[in-house]
Amino acid sequence: MTTALHTTTQLQHRQVNGPVTICLYSDAAGSSPLVRFQTGQSAAAYTSARARFDANGRPTTDLPGLGDAAYTSAGNAVAAPSVVVLKGTTELLVTSAGSLADCKAVATAILPAL
């Protein structure tokens, strides 16, 4: 995380609830990255989750080259930018008050470990 964001990060909270793990970080830039993993995801569930982003005013854009499928959402006035990746049956969501580039860098750094 620290390397991907080029700033010191610290894990503030980790919550595990069945197939979902959420990690909230703090960093010097104040972007508060959140990383969410969900195992047991199908391509259909991934597509459904993407449709909910679009339906809730958070338009998505394909992000080729990450995992089996990936998209970005630039965020809006009330929601931070996000990158969502499906790799096998694991869905990874990275969101941050920083930039989409930061989210993509974090996702890219995590994917080899999945």
Secondary structure, 3 states (H helix, E strand, C coil): CHHHHCCCEEEEEEEEECCEEEEEEEECCCCCCEEEEECCCCHHHHHHHHHHHHHCCCCEEECCCCCCEEEEECCCCCCCCEEEEEECCEEEEEECCCCHHHHHHHHHHHHHHC
